[in-house]
Amino acid sequence: MLGKKVLITGGHGNLGLYIVSALVNLGCDVFVLSRKKDKLIEKLKYTVIDADIVSATQLREKLNFDIDYCIHLASYNEYFLEDYPKKALEVNTLGTRNLLEALNIKKLKNFIYFSTFHVYGLNSGMIDENTAPNPKNDYASTHLFAEYIVKQFGFTHGLKYTILRLTNSYGVPFFKDTDKWYLILNNLVKDAIDDKTIKLKSNGEIHKDFVSMVDVARIVNTLLTKNASNEIFNLSSGQAYSLLELAKLIQEQYKKKYNENIEISINSDDKNNYKRLDVDNRKLLNFIDFNFKDIIDDEVNNIFTLLEDA
C-alpha cells in the first residue's frame, strides 16, 4: 500500500481516526475529507481537505485529483438532534451521490462504503447478507438508500465498490472532547467514572455484536490489498454481549483498576424478553483471511485512562 492515494471521508470521526492512523502508518498517502480541522493529529502525516459533503460544488472543486481508493465513512448519526431526518438524508444519502459524482471513478480501484447492519431492521434471529433489508428508522433508511446509489454507480459508471454493513464498533476515543460519548461502550464507561454507577435503560438482556475499531481498520487494509468485489458484507465479530454482561465487565475492570465497587441498576419495569441477534460474518471471512480479537477489556481501561486526564 506504500504510496497509494487514499481518500477517507469522515476521517476525523471516532472510527475514522483509527483507519487514518493505520493507513498512514502503512505508508499510504492519506487525504481526509472533513470539516473538523481542529481534530488534526499532528504526529500523523496526512492531508485535510476542507469540504462539506452536502455541497456538490465544494466536492468538485476540492477533489480535482485522482485517488486510488476511497473509504466513505462520513455519516450523520445523531438521531437525537433537531431536523435529524433531513440532515441524515442530506449527508448519508445525497452526500454519497455528491461524492461519487466528484470522483474520477475510472481511476478508482475500490470505493468502500460503510453502511450499517440496521438496514435489516431486525432485533433477533440470525442475519446474513441474504436477509431482506427492512429499515425501521431514518438512520437505517438513509444508509440503505446510499447503498442503492453505490450499486447504481456500479451499473452506470463501472464503479468498483465494497459495501460493509457494520455492527457496533468500539474503541477508546482519540480525544476526550469527542462528540461520540453516546456510543454504547463509551457511554457506560463514562457513567461508571462520572456517577460511580451504571444505569441501564432496559432490563439488560439486549444482545449486541461488538467489533473493535482496531479490527475494522485491519479489515479495511486487507480489503485494499484485494480487488473490489462489488459485494455487500456484514462486518461483525461474531461476539455478542448482553448490555448487562457489558456492564458487569466494566464493573469488574473498575474494581481491578480503582479497588472500588460500583453499582449496576437495570430498568425493572422493562418486562421484554429480548432474543439474541447474531450477524453472520462468514461471507466476509470467506473473502479475506482474518481473525477477530476481543479487546473490550483493554479498551474499557483505555477509556478509564482517557477520562482521568482532565
FENTA-V33570 format. One line per field, one symbol per residue. phi: phi as a letter, one per 30 degrees, with the letter a starting at -180 (. if undefined). psi: psi as a letter, one per 40 degrees, with the letter a starting at -180 (. if undefined). burial: I if it has 9 or more other ideal C-beta (glycine too) atoms within 8 Angstrom, else O. Layout:
# FENTA-V33570
phi->???
psi->???
burial->???
This chain:
# FENTA-V33570
phi->.eiddbcbdidcdededddeeddddcjddcccdaccddcecddccbcccdacddcdddddddccbdbdbbccceaccdddcdieedddddddcddddeddddddddcddacccccbddddiccajccbdddddadcadedddddededdeddddddbidcbbcccddcdbldddbddeccdddededdddddddchacccdcdiddcbdbbddddddddedddddcdechbcbdcbciccbdddddddddeddddddchbdbcbbcddddcdcdcdcccdcdddddcbcabdbdbeeddedddedddddd
psi->ehehhhhhifeeidddddddddddeeeighhhhiegdeehhdehhihhhhiheehdddddddffiiidihhgehihegeeiifdddddddddcdddddddddigddehdhhhhhaieeddfieiahhaeehhigieidddddddddddddddddddefhhihhhgibhiiihididfiefeeidddddddddddefihhheaeeehhihhhidddddddddddeeiiiefihhhgidehhiidddddddddddddddefiiiihiigeeheighiihhhhedddeedihihihhfdddddddddddddg.
burial->IOOIIIIIIIIIIIIIIIIIIIIIOIOIOIIIIIOOOOIOIOOIOIOIIOIOIOIOOIIIOIIOOOIIIIIIIIIIOOIOOOOIOOIIIIIIIIIIIIIIIIIOIOOIOIIIIIIIIIIIIIOOOOIIIOOOOOIOOIIIIIIIIIIOIIIOIIOOOOIIIIIIIIIIIIIOIOOOOIOIIOIIIIIIIIIIIOOOIIOIOIIIIOIIIIIIIIIIIIIIIIIIOIOIOOOIIIIIIIIIIIIIOIIIIIIOIIIOOOOOOIOIOIOOOIOOOIOOIIIIIOIIIOIIOIOIOOOIOOIIIIIIIIIOOO
